[in-house]
Amino acid sequence: MKKQEVKEKFQQLRAEGISYEKISKMIKVSKPALIEWGKEFKKEIEKLKAIRYEIILEKYKVTRENRIERIARELEIAWKNYETIDYKDLSKREILMMIIRLEKRLREETEQVLNPKTPEDEDGPEEHKIHYVKTTFDKDPVTEELVYEMDPKSEKDITLPKLNRR
């Protein structure tokens, strides 16, 4: 390999997070020389890392979009089953619980897409906000079907301080 090709290979390997020790063995260049190249090509390596991360994030975004679509489809099927008379092998309560779980999963998935974490969020928020709504489950006296009701009077936001874990 030409010296320029070796340097380009080094930049690529460093952008992938491979150690100087391993790169030294792979491209047959001393570790001290690689450390110098690391300083010399720092900006190029950072650009390659950024491109690599963009590719990874794009793949992750696609898989997240697929999960959101799948959950939305499952939720739609669950609601259709909930509204039918024939509940097949599931009780109405089981279908209702499935709907609630799917809505929660869909909310979690879309929350991460609509409100992605910024680098300063990585340590976690200083406080946690919880939205609370009291939900009651009862049997309809006429149809004996399980129904649930959310009490709008109980709706409130609760803020909890961040716990220090050391």
C-alpha positions, 0 to 999 in steps of 0.5 A: 500500500502507498503511504497515502492509502495507509494514512487513509486506512488509519483514519477510517479505522480510528473513526470506527473506534479501533485502538492504536494498538490494533491498528498498528498490527493491522497496517504495520505502522508503529504506535507512536507514529499512529498517535502523531497521525491521530493528532495530524488527522484529528479533523478528518477522523471526526468527519468520518466518525460523524458520517459513520454515526449519521449512517447508523442513526439513519438505519436506527430511524428506519427501524424506529419508523418500522416499529411505529408503523407496526405498533400503529397497525397492531393498535388498529387491529386491536381496536377493530377486535375490541369493537366486534361482537366476536372476541375470538380467544381474547376476553374484552378485558384482555383486548382492552389491556392490549390496546392500553399497552400498545398506545403506551408503546406508540407514545414512547416510540413517537416521543423519541422521534418528536422530541429527540434527546440533545447531548446535554440531555444524556446525563438525564433531566434534573427533574422528571415530569409525570402526567397522571390521570386516574382511570377506573375499570368497571363492568357495564351493568347492562352488557356486562362488558368491561369499560374504562373511564378516565377522570378528567378532574384527576388529571395533573402533572407531577414533577419529581426531582432527579435522584442522585445515584452515586 
